[in-house]
């Protein structure tokens, strides 16, 4: 599993998205990408703002299956 978000002194993240732009728009734990036993990847949005997968919004508390070459926008 890989955690996406905004790193702080008390919160370690695998991919620190605050390095890419306005940090105030990123939750400390924005999303998690997990590999399932069947080989599928899913992303779960754990932040307040939507994550866009191939242009479709994934709202907070929801998850989405990632396809080969999916574009993830935060």
HTML snippet that shows the backbone in 3Dmol.js (N, CA, C, O; Angstrom):
<script src="https://3Dmol.org/build/3Dmol-min.js"></script>
<div id="view" style="width:600px;height:400px;position:relative"></div>
<script>
const pdb = `
ATOM      1  N   UNK A   1       0.846  -1.181   0.000  1.00  0.00           N
ATOM      2  CA  UNK A   1       0.000   0.000   0.000  1.00  0.00           C
ATOM      3  C   UNK A   1       0.884   1.234   0.000  1.00  0.00           C
ATOM      4  O   UNK A   1       1.960   1.241   0.598  1.00  0.00           O
ATOM      5  N   UNK A   2       0.417   2.286  -0.682  1.00  0.00           N
ATOM      6  CA  UNK A   2       1.139   3.552  -0.779  1.00  0.00           C
ATOM      7  C   UNK A   2       0.198   4.660  -0.327  1.00  0.00           C
ATOM      8  O   UNK A   2      -0.941   4.742  -0.786  1.00  0.00           O
ATOM      9  N   UNK A   3       0.676   5.508   0.568  1.00  0.00           N
ATOM     10  CA  UNK A   3      -0.123   6.602   1.091  1.00  0.00           C
ATOM     11  C   UNK A   3       0.266   7.910   0.413  1.00  0.00           C
ATOM     12  O   UNK A   3       1.446   8.245   0.316  1.00  0.00           O
ATOM     13  N   UNK A   4      -0.755   8.654  -0.062  1.00  0.00           N
ATOM     14  CA  UNK A   4      -0.564   9.955  -0.696  1.00  0.00           C
ATOM     15  C   UNK A   4      -1.096  11.035   0.244  1.00  0.00           C
ATOM     16  O   UNK A   4      -2.147  10.860   0.862  1.00  0.00           O
ATOM     17  N   UNK A   5      -0.385  12.130   0.351  1.00  0.00           N
ATOM     18  CA  UNK A   5      -0.888  13.203   1.198  1.00  0.00           C
ATOM     19  C   UNK A   5       0.141  14.280   1.433  1.00  0.00           C
ATOM     20  O   UNK A   5       1.013  14.535   0.602  1.00  0.00           O
ATOM     21  N   UNK A   6       0.017  14.911   2.597  1.00  0.00           N
ATOM     22  CA  UNK A   6       0.892  16.021   2.981  1.00  0.00           C
ATOM     23  C   UNK A   6       1.623  15.616   4.255  1.00  0.00           C
ATOM     24  O   UNK A   6       1.003  15.423   5.301  1.00  0.00           O
ATOM     25  N   UNK A   7       2.930  15.491   4.162  1.00  0.00           N
ATOM     26  CA  UNK A   7       3.739  15.076   5.305  1.00  0.00           C
ATOM     27  C   UNK A   7       3.840  16.214   6.321  1.00  0.00           C
ATOM     28  O   UNK A   7       3.956  17.384   5.959  1.00  0.00           O
ATOM     29  N   UNK A   8       3.793  15.843   7.592  1.00  0.00           N
ATOM     30  CA  UNK A   8       4.039  16.774   8.693  1.00  0.00           C
ATOM     31  C   UNK A   8       5.032  16.124   9.637  1.00  0.00           C
ATOM     32  O   UNK A   8       5.442  14.981   9.436  1.00  0.00           O
ATOM     33  N   UNK A   9       5.412  16.856  10.659  1.00  0.00           N
ATOM     34  CA  UNK A   9       6.366  16.318  11.627  1.00  0.00           C
ATOM     35  C   UNK A   9       5.847  15.029  12.266  1.00  0.00           C
ATOM     36  O   UNK A   9       6.621  14.109  12.534  1.00  0.00           O
ATOM     37  N   UNK A  10       4.537  14.965  12.508  1.00  0.00           N
ATOM     38  CA  UNK A  10       3.933  13.806  13.172  1.00  0.00           C
ATOM     39  C   UNK A  10       3.273  12.821  12.209  1.00  0.00           C
ATOM     40  O   UNK A  10       2.733  11.807  12.651  1.00  0.00           O
ATOM     41  N   UNK A  11       3.303  13.092  10.914  1.00  0.00           N
ATOM     42  CA  UNK A  11       2.580  12.290   9.935  1.00  0.00           C
ATOM     43  C   UNK A  11       3.491  11.953   8.762  1.00  0.00           C
ATOM     44  O   UNK A  11       3.807  12.820   7.947  1.00  0.00           O
ATOM     45  N   UNK A  12       3.911  10.696   8.676  1.00  0.00           N
ATOM     46  CA  UNK A  12       4.772  10.255   7.583  1.00  0.00           C
ATOM     47  C   UNK A  12       3.926   9.756   6.420  1.00  0.00           C
ATOM     48  O   UNK A  12       2.946   9.039   6.625  1.00  0.00           O
ATOM     49  N   UNK A  13       4.299  10.133   5.200  1.00  0.00           N
ATOM     50  CA  UNK A  13       3.567   9.815   3.980  1.00  0.00           C
ATOM     51  C   UNK A  13       4.556   9.231   2.971  1.00  0.00           C
ATOM     52  O   UNK A  13       5.719   9.634   2.931  1.00  0.00           O
ATOM     53  N   UNK A  14       4.092   8.279   2.157  1.00  0.00           N
ATOM     54  CA  UNK A  14       4.959   7.710   1.121  1.00  0.00           C
ATOM     55  C   UNK A  14       5.191   8.691  -0.024  1.00  0.00           C
ATOM     56  O   UNK A  14       6.317   8.826  -0.503  1.00  0.00           O
ATOM     57  N   UNK A  15       4.131   9.381  -0.469  1.00  0.00           N
ATOM     58  CA  UNK A  15       4.232  10.360  -1.556  1.00  0.00           C
ATOM     59  C   UNK A  15       3.721  11.693  -1.021  1.00  0.00           C
ATOM     60  O   UNK A  15       2.523  11.862  -0.797  1.00  0.00           O
ATOM     61  N   UNK A  16       4.645  12.643  -0.816  1.00  0.00           N
ATOM     62  CA  UNK A  16       4.292  13.953  -0.248  1.00  0.00           C
ATOM     63  C   UNK A  16       3.856  14.885  -1.376  1.00  0.00           C
ATOM     64  O   UNK A  16       4.691  15.423  -2.104  1.00  0.00           O
ATOM     65  N   UNK A  17       2.547  15.072  -1.515  1.00  0.00           N
ATOM     66  CA  UNK A  17       1.991  15.902  -2.583  1.00  0.00           C
ATOM     67  C   UNK A  17       2.167  17.389  -2.320  1.00  0.00           C
ATOM     68  O   UNK A  17       2.000  18.195  -3.235  1.00  0.00           O
ATOM     69  N   UNK A  18       2.497  17.769  -1.106  1.00  0.00           N
ATOM     70  CA  UNK A  18       2.706  19.182  -0.781  1.00  0.00           C
ATOM     71  C   UNK A  18       3.922  19.744  -1.508  1.00  0.00           C
ATOM     72  O   UNK A  18       4.050  20.960  -1.649  1.00  0.00           O
ATOM     73  N   UNK A  19       4.801  18.888  -1.963  1.00  0.00           N
ATOM     74  CA  UNK A  19       5.985  19.331  -2.690  1.00  0.00           C
ATOM     75  C   UNK A  19       5.636  19.788  -4.105  1.00  0.00           C
ATOM     76  O   UNK A  19       6.457  20.428  -4.762  1.00  0.00           O
ATOM     77  N   UNK A  20       4.428  19.470  -4.585  1.00  0.00           N
ATOM     78  CA  UNK A  20       4.035  19.749  -5.958  1.00  0.00           C
ATOM     79  C   UNK A  20       3.229  21.028  -6.132  1.00  0.00           C
ATOM     80  O   UNK A  20       3.096  21.509  -7.257  1.00  0.00           O
ATOM     81  N   UNK A  21       2.688  21.594  -5.063  1.00  0.00           N
ATOM     82  CA  UNK A  21       1.835  22.769  -5.221  1.00  0.00           C
ATOM     83  C   UNK A  21       1.313  23.258  -3.893  1.00  0.00           C
ATOM     84  O   UNK A  21       1.937  23.028  -2.858  1.00  0.00           O
ATOM     85  N   UNK A  22       0.146  23.948  -3.906  1.00  0.00           N
ATOM     86  CA  UNK A  22      -0.414  24.523  -2.680  1.00  0.00           C
ATOM     87  C   UNK A  22      -0.749  23.450  -1.631  1.00  0.00           C
ATOM     88  O   UNK A  22      -1.694  22.680  -1.801  1.00  0.00           O
ATOM     89  N   UNK A  23       0.018  23.412  -0.570  1.00  0.00           N
ATOM     90  CA  UNK A  23      -0.128  22.367   0.443  1.00  0.00           C
ATOM     91  C   UNK A  23      -1.463  22.429   1.169  1.00  0.00           C
ATOM     92  O   UNK A  23      -1.955  21.400   1.632  1.00  0.00           O
ATOM     93  N   UNK A  24      -2.062  23.612   1.279  1.00  0.00           N
ATOM     94  CA  UNK A  24      -3.309  23.722   2.030  1.00  0.00           C
ATOM     95  C   UNK A  24      -4.459  22.999   1.346  1.00  0.00           C
ATOM     96  O   UNK A  24      -5.498  22.784   1.971  1.00  0.00           O
ATOM     97  N   UNK A  25      -4.310  22.620   0.091  1.00  0.00           N
ATOM     98  CA  UNK A  25      -5.361  21.900  -0.622  1.00  0.00           C
ATOM     99  C   UNK A  25      -5.259  20.386  -0.449  1.00  0.00           C
ATOM    100  O   UNK A  25      -6.151  19.657  -0.884  1.00  0.00           O
ATOM    101  N   UNK A  26      -4.204  19.912   0.169  1.00  0.00           N
ATOM    102  CA  UNK A  26      -3.953  18.482   0.310  1.00  0.00           C
ATOM    103  C   UNK A  26      -4.179  18.056   1.759  1.00  0.00           C
ATOM    104  O   UNK A  26      -3.676  18.696   2.683  1.00  0.00           O
ATOM    105  N   UNK A  27      -4.935  16.978   1.958  1.00  0.00           N
ATOM    106  CA  UNK A  27      -5.110  16.427   3.303  1.00  0.00           C
ATOM    107  C   UNK A  27      -3.842  15.710   3.727  1.00  0.00           C
ATOM    108  O   UNK A  27      -3.053  15.269   2.890  1.00  0.00           O
ATOM    109  N   UNK A  28      -3.653  15.598   5.031  1.00  0.00           N
ATOM    110  CA  UNK A  28      -2.481  14.864   5.511  1.00  0.00           C
ATOM    111  C   UNK A  28      -2.486  13.440   4.988  1.00  0.00           C
ATOM    112  O   UNK A  28      -1.436  12.906   4.630  1.00  0.00           O
ATOM    113  N   UNK A  29      -3.654  12.822   4.942  1.00  0.00           N
ATOM    114  CA  UNK A  29      -3.790  11.498   4.331  1.00  0.00           C
ATOM    115  C   UNK A  29      -4.866  11.630   3.257  1.00  0.00           C
ATOM    116  O   UNK A  29      -6.047  11.393   3.513  1.00  0.00           O
ATOM    117  N   UNK A  30      -4.447  12.011   2.057  1.00  0.00           N
ATOM    118  CA  UNK A  30      -5.389  12.269   0.964  1.00  0.00           C
ATOM    119  C   UNK A  30      -5.914  10.979   0.359  1.00  0.00           C
ATOM    120  O   UNK A  30      -7.104  10.869   0.063  1.00  0.00           O
ATOM    121  N   UNK A  31      -5.040  10.005   0.175  1.00  0.00           N
ATOM    122  CA  UNK A  31      -5.483   8.767  -0.447  1.00  0.00           C
ATOM    123  C   UNK A  31      -4.518   7.623  -0.208  1.00  0.00           C
ATOM    124  O   UNK A  31      -3.371   7.818   0.194  1.00  0.00           O
ATOM    125  N   UNK A  32      -5.017   6.416  -0.469  1.00  0.00           N
ATOM    126  CA  UNK A  32      -4.214   5.203  -0.310  1.00  0.00           C
ATOM    127  C   UNK A  32      -4.428   4.337  -1.553  1.00  0.00           C
ATOM    128  O   UNK A  32      -5.561   4.089  -1.964  1.00  0.00           O
ATOM    129  N   UNK A  33      -3.325   3.884  -2.140  1.00  0.00           N
ATOM    130  CA  UNK A  33      -3.395   2.953  -3.264  1.00  0.00           C
ATOM    131  C   UNK A  33      -3.029   1.574  -2.729  1.00  0.00           C
ATOM    132  O   UNK A  33      -1.984   1.384  -2.107  1.00  0.00           O
ATOM    133  N   UNK A  34      -3.925   0.608  -2.989  1.00  0.00           N
ATOM    134  CA  UNK A  34      -3.713  -0.761  -2.494  1.00  0.00           C
ATOM    135  C   UNK A  34      -3.764  -1.753  -3.640  1.00  0.00           C
ATOM    136  O   UNK A  34      -4.511  -1.572  -4.602  1.00  0.00           O
ATOM    137  N   UNK A  35      -2.961  -2.805  -3.527  1.00  0.00           N
ATOM    138  CA  UNK A  35      -2.961  -3.922  -4.466  1.00  0.00           C
ATOM    139  C   UNK A  35      -3.771  -5.058  -3.846  1.00  0.00           C
ATOM    140  O   UNK A  35      -3.460  -5.522  -2.749  1.00  0.00           O
ATOM    141  N   UNK A  36      -4.797  -5.497  -4.544  1.00  0.00           N
ATOM    142  CA  UNK A  36      -5.636  -6.605  -4.061  1.00  0.00           C
ATOM    143  C   UNK A  36      -5.013  -7.942  -4.456  1.00  0.00           C
ATOM    144  O   UNK A  36      -4.118  -7.991  -5.300  1.00  0.00           O
ATOM    145  N   UNK A  37      -5.483  -9.011  -3.851  1.00  0.00           N
ATOM    146  CA  UNK A  37      -4.952 -10.351  -4.121  1.00  0.00           C
ATOM    147  C   UNK A  37      -5.097 -10.772  -5.581  1.00  0.00           C
ATOM    148  O   UNK A  37      -4.297 -11.567  -6.076  1.00  0.00           O
ATOM    149  N   UNK A  38      -6.116 -10.246  -6.280  1.00  0.00           N
ATOM    150  CA  UNK A  38      -6.343 -10.632  -7.668  1.00  0.00           C
ATOM    151  C   UNK A  38      -5.500  -9.812  -8.654  1.00  0.00           C
ATOM    152  O   UNK A  38      -5.617  -9.992  -9.866  1.00  0.00           O
ATOM    153  N   UNK A  39      -4.652  -8.914  -8.140  1.00  0.00           N
ATOM    154  CA  UNK A  39      -3.776  -8.115  -8.985  1.00  0.00           C
ATOM    155  C   UNK A  39      -4.318  -6.750  -9.363  1.00  0.00           C
ATOM    156  O   UNK A  39      -3.642  -5.990 -10.056  1.00  0.00           O
ATOM    157  N   UNK A  40      -5.535  -6.420  -8.919  1.00  0.00           N
ATOM    158  CA  UNK A  40      -6.126  -5.111  -9.205  1.00  0.00           C
ATOM    159  C   UNK A  40      -5.632  -4.072  -8.205  1.00  0.00           C
ATOM    160  O   UNK A  40      -5.420  -4.372  -7.030  1.00  0.00           O
ATOM    161  N   UNK A  41      -5.453  -2.848  -8.690  1.00  0.00           N
ATOM    162  CA  UNK A  41      -5.106  -1.718  -7.833  1.00  0.00           C
ATOM    163  C   UNK A  41      -6.348  -0.869  -7.604  1.00  0.00           C
ATOM    164  O   UNK A  41      -7.116  -0.619  -8.533  1.00  0.00           O
ATOM    165  N   UNK A  42      -6.540  -0.430  -6.376  1.00  0.00           N
ATOM    166  CA  UNK A  42      -7.629   0.473  -6.023  1.00  0.00           C
ATOM    167  C   UNK A  42      -7.055   1.682  -5.315  1.00  0.00           C
ATOM    168  O   UNK A  42      -6.046   1.581  -4.618  1.00  0.00           O
ATOM    169  N   UNK A  43      -7.703   2.839  -5.494  1.00  0.00           N
ATOM    170  CA  UNK A  43      -7.343   4.032  -4.744  1.00  0.00           C
ATOM    171  C   UNK A  43      -8.542   4.402  -3.873  1.00  0.00           C
ATOM    172  O   UNK A  43      -9.679   4.422  -4.345  1.00  0.00           O
ATOM    173  N   UNK A  44      -8.284   4.690  -2.613  1.00  0.00           N
ATOM    174  CA  UNK A  44      -9.318   5.139  -1.687  1.00  0.00           C
ATOM    175  C   UNK A  44      -9.039   6.593  -1.342  1.00  0.00           C
ATOM    176  O   UNK A  44      -7.928   6.944  -0.942  1.00  0.00           O
ATOM    177  N   UNK A  45     -10.050   7.435  -1.498  1.00  0.00           N
ATOM    178  CA  UNK A  45      -9.915   8.852  -1.154  1.00  0.00           C
ATOM    179  C   UNK A  45     -10.248   9.009   0.323  1.00  0.00           C
ATOM    180  O   UNK A  45     -11.386   8.782   0.735  1.00  0.00           O
ATOM    181  N   UNK A  46      -9.271   9.393   1.106  1.00  0.00           N
ATOM    182  CA  UNK A  46      -9.463   9.584   2.539  1.00  0.00           C
ATOM    183  C   UNK A  46      -9.424  11.056   2.927  1.00  0.00           C
ATOM    184  O   UNK A  46      -9.409  11.389   4.112  1.00  0.00           O
ATOM    185  N   UNK A  47      -9.407  11.939   1.927  1.00  0.00           N
ATOM    186  CA  UNK A  47      -9.385  13.378   2.172  1.00  0.00           C
ATOM    187  C   UNK A  47     -10.752  14.003   1.974  1.00  0.00           C
ATOM    188  O   UNK A  47     -11.728  13.313   1.680  1.00  0.00           O
ATOM    189  N   UNK A  48     -10.813  15.326   2.139  1.00  0.00           N
ATOM    190  CA  UNK A  48     -12.068  16.066   1.965  1.00  0.00           C
ATOM    191  C   UNK A  48     -12.318  16.438   0.505  1.00  0.00           C
ATOM    192  O   UNK A  48     -13.465  16.469   0.061  1.00  0.00           O
ATOM    193  N   UNK A  49     -11.268  16.716  -0.231  1.00  0.00           N
ATOM    194  CA  UNK A  49     -11.411  17.121  -1.629  1.00  0.00           C
ATOM    195  C   UNK A  49     -11.396  15.892  -2.541  1.00  0.00           C
ATOM    196  O   UNK A  49     -10.808  14.867  -2.196  1.00  0.00           O
ATOM    197  N   UNK A  50     -12.042  15.997  -3.703  1.00  0.00           N
ATOM    198  CA  UNK A  50     -12.056  14.840  -4.606  1.00  0.00           C
ATOM    199  C   UNK A  50     -10.689  14.561  -5.222  1.00  0.00           C
ATOM    200  O   UNK A  50      -9.862  15.459  -5.385  1.00  0.00           O
ATOM    201  N   UNK A  51     -10.480  13.310  -5.553  1.00  0.00           N
ATOM    202  CA  UNK A  51      -9.356  12.866  -6.374  1.00  0.00           C
ATOM    203  C   UNK A  51      -9.981  12.513  -7.723  1.00  0.00           C
ATOM    204  O   UNK A  51     -11.035  11.878  -7.771  1.00  0.00           O
ATOM    205  N   UNK A  52      -9.341  12.918  -8.809  1.00  0.00           N
ATOM    206  CA  UNK A  52      -9.886  12.637 -10.139  1.00  0.00           C
ATOM    207  C   UNK A  52      -9.116  11.490 -10.771  1.00  0.00           C
ATOM    208  O   UNK A  52      -7.888  11.518 -10.856  1.00  0.00           O
ATOM    209  N   UNK A  53      -9.858  10.479 -11.213  1.00  0.00           N
ATOM    210  CA  UNK A  53      -9.282   9.330 -11.907  1.00  0.00           C
ATOM    211  C   UNK A  53      -9.810   9.367 -13.333  1.00  0.00           C
ATOM    212  O   UNK A  53     -11.010   9.212 -13.557  1.00  0.00           O
ATOM    213  N   UNK A  54      -8.922   9.573 -14.291  1.00  0.00           N
ATOM    214  CA  UNK A  54      -9.306   9.679 -15.703  1.00  0.00           C
ATOM    215  C   UNK A  54     -10.434  10.702 -15.892  1.00  0.00           C
ATOM    216  O   UNK A  54     -11.342  10.493 -16.696  1.00  0.00           O
ATOM    217  N   UNK A  55     -10.364  11.809 -15.144  1.00  0.00           N
ATOM    218  CA  UNK A  55     -11.342  12.880 -15.268  1.00  0.00           C
ATOM    219  C   UNK A  55     -12.605  12.716 -14.442  1.00  0.00           C
ATOM    220  O   UNK A  55     -13.433  13.626 -14.401  1.00  0.00           O
ATOM    221  N   UNK A  56     -12.773  11.573 -13.780  1.00  0.00           N
ATOM    222  CA  UNK A  56     -13.970  11.332 -12.961  1.00  0.00           C
ATOM    223  C   UNK A  56     -13.646  11.583 -11.490  1.00  0.00           C
ATOM    224  O   UNK A  56     -12.623  11.109 -10.997  1.00  0.00           O
ATOM    225  N   UNK A  57     -14.508  12.325 -10.780  1.00  0.00           N
ATOM    226  CA  UNK A  57     -14.231  12.599  -9.368  1.00  0.00           C
ATOM    227  C   UNK A  57     -14.502  11.389  -8.478  1.00  0.00           C
ATOM    228  O   UNK A  57     -15.520  10.712  -8.619  1.00  0.00           O
ATOM    229  N   UNK A  58     -13.580  11.134  -7.568  1.00  0.00           N
ATOM    230  CA  UNK A  58     -13.757  10.133  -6.523  1.00  0.00           C
ATOM    231  C   UNK A  58     -13.825  10.927  -5.223  1.00  0.00           C
ATOM    232  O   UNK A  58     -12.830  11.502  -4.785  1.00  0.00           O
ATOM    233  N   UNK A  59     -15.000  10.952  -4.616  1.00  0.00           N
ATOM    234  CA  UNK A  59     -15.223  11.772  -3.434  1.00  0.00           C
ATOM    235  C   UNK A  59     -14.625  11.130  -2.187  1.00  0.00           C
ATOM    236  O   UNK A  59     -14.315   9.938  -2.175  1.00  0.00           O
ATOM    237  N   UNK A  60     -14.467  11.934  -1.139  1.00  0.00           N
ATOM    238  CA  UNK A  60     -13.931  11.433   0.128  1.00  0.00           C
ATOM    239  C   UNK A  60     -14.742  10.255   0.638  1.00  0.00           C
ATOM    240  O   UNK A  60     -15.972  10.279   0.596  1.00  0.00           O
ATOM    241  N   UNK A  61     -14.067   9.238   1.113  1.00  0.00           N
ATOM    242  CA  UNK A  61     -14.721   8.033   1.619  1.00  0.00           C
ATOM    243  C   UNK A  61     -15.020   6.999   0.541  1.00  0.00           C
ATOM    244  O   UNK A  61     -15.535   5.923   0.848  1.00  0.00           O
ATOM    245  N   UNK A  62     -14.709   7.304  -0.706  1.00  0.00           N
ATOM    246  CA  UNK A  62     -14.976   6.379  -1.813  1.00  0.00           C
ATOM    247  C   UNK A  62     -13.679   5.768  -2.327  1.00  0.00           C
ATOM    248  O   UNK A  62     -12.588   6.272  -2.061  1.00  0.00           O
ATOM    249  N   UNK A  63     -13.823   4.668  -3.071  1.00  0.00           N
ATOM    250  CA  UNK A  63     -12.648   4.069  -3.703  1.00  0.00           C
ATOM    251  C   UNK A  63     -12.954   3.788  -5.159  1.00  0.00           C
ATOM    252  O   UNK A  63     -14.113   3.750  -5.571  1.00  0.00           O
ATOM    253  N   UNK A  64     -11.884   3.587  -5.945  1.00  0.00           N
ATOM    254  CA  UNK A  64     -12.014   3.424  -7.394  1.00  0.00           C
ATOM    255  C   UNK A  64     -10.949   2.463  -7.878  1.00  0.00           C
ATOM    256  O   UNK A  64      -9.812   2.502  -7.409  1.00  0.00           O
ATOM    257  N   UNK A  65     -11.310   1.604  -8.812  1.00  0.00           N
ATOM    258  CA  UNK A  65     -10.336   0.682  -9.405  1.00  0.00           C
ATOM    259  C   UNK A  65      -9.478   1.450 -10.408  1.00  0.00           C
ATOM    260  O   UNK A  65      -9.994   2.186 -11.250  1.00  0.00           O
ATOM    261  N   UNK A  66      -8.178   1.268 -10.305  1.00  0.00           N
ATOM    262  CA  UNK A  66      -7.242   1.888 -11.247  1.00  0.00           C
ATOM    263  C   UNK A  66      -6.978   0.931 -12.398  1.00  0.00           C
ATOM    264  O   UNK A  66      -6.716  -0.253 -12.186  1.00  0.00           O
ATOM    265  N   UNK A  67      -7.047   1.441 -13.600  1.00  0.00           N
ATOM    266  CA  UNK A  67      -6.758   0.645 -14.790  1.00  0.00           C
ATOM    267  C   UNK A  67      -5.324   0.945 -15.241  1.00  0.00           C
ATOM    268  O   UNK A  67      -4.685   1.880 -14.758  1.00  0.00           O
ATOM    269  N   UNK A  68      -4.843   0.135 -16.171  1.00  0.00           N
ATOM    270  CA  UNK A  68      -3.536   0.371 -16.751  1.00  0.00           C
ATOM    271  C   UNK A  68      -3.536   1.764 -17.390  1.00  0.00           C
ATOM    272  O   UNK A  68      -4.429   2.079 -18.175  1.00  0.00           O
ATOM    273  N   UNK A  69      -2.555   2.589 -17.065  1.00  0.00           N
ATOM    274  CA  UNK A  69      -2.405   3.955 -17.579  1.00  0.00           C
ATOM    275  C   UNK A  69      -3.455   4.942 -17.081  1.00  0.00           C
ATOM    276  O   UNK A  69      -3.682   5.962 -17.732  1.00  0.00           O
ATOM    277  N   UNK A  70      -4.106   4.671 -15.943  1.00  0.00           N
ATOM    278  CA  UNK A  70      -5.039   5.634 -15.362  1.00  0.00           C
ATOM    279  C   UNK A  70      -4.294   6.909 -14.984  1.00  0.00           C
ATOM    280  O   UNK A  70      -3.145   6.867 -14.545  1.00  0.00           O
ATOM    281  N   UNK A  71      -4.974   8.052 -15.164  1.00  0.00           N
ATOM    282  CA  UNK A  71      -4.425   9.348 -14.781  1.00  0.00           C
ATOM    283  C   UNK A  71      -5.059   9.741 -13.451  1.00  0.00           C
ATOM    284  O   UNK A  71      -6.282   9.835 -13.341  1.00  0.00           O
ATOM    285  N   UNK A  72      -4.215   9.971 -12.434  1.00  0.00           N
ATOM    286  CA  UNK A  72      -4.672  10.348 -11.097  1.00  0.00           C
ATOM    287  C   UNK A  72      -4.336  11.826 -10.888  1.00  0.00           C
ATOM    288  O   UNK A  72      -3.177  12.228 -10.994  1.00  0.00           O
ATOM    289  N   UNK A  73      -5.363  12.632 -10.590  1.00  0.00           N
ATOM    290  CA  UNK A  73      -5.170  14.068 -10.339  1.00  0.00           C
ATOM    291  C   UNK A  73      -5.681  14.394  -8.944  1.00  0.00           C
ATOM    292  O   UNK A  73      -6.786  14.013  -8.559  1.00  0.00           O
ATOM    293  N   UNK A  74      -4.842  15.113  -8.194  1.00  0.00           N
ATOM    294  CA  UNK A  74      -5.223  15.532  -6.838  1.00  0.00           C
ATOM    295  C   UNK A  74      -5.228  17.038  -6.801  1.00  0.00           C
ATOM    296  O   UNK A  74      -5.519  17.630  -5.762  1.00  0.00           O
TER     297      UNK A  74
END
`;
const viewer = $3Dmol.createViewer("view");
viewer.addModel(pdb, "pdb");
viewer.setStyle({}, {cartoon: {color: "spectrum"}});
viewer.zoomTo();
viewer.render();
</script>
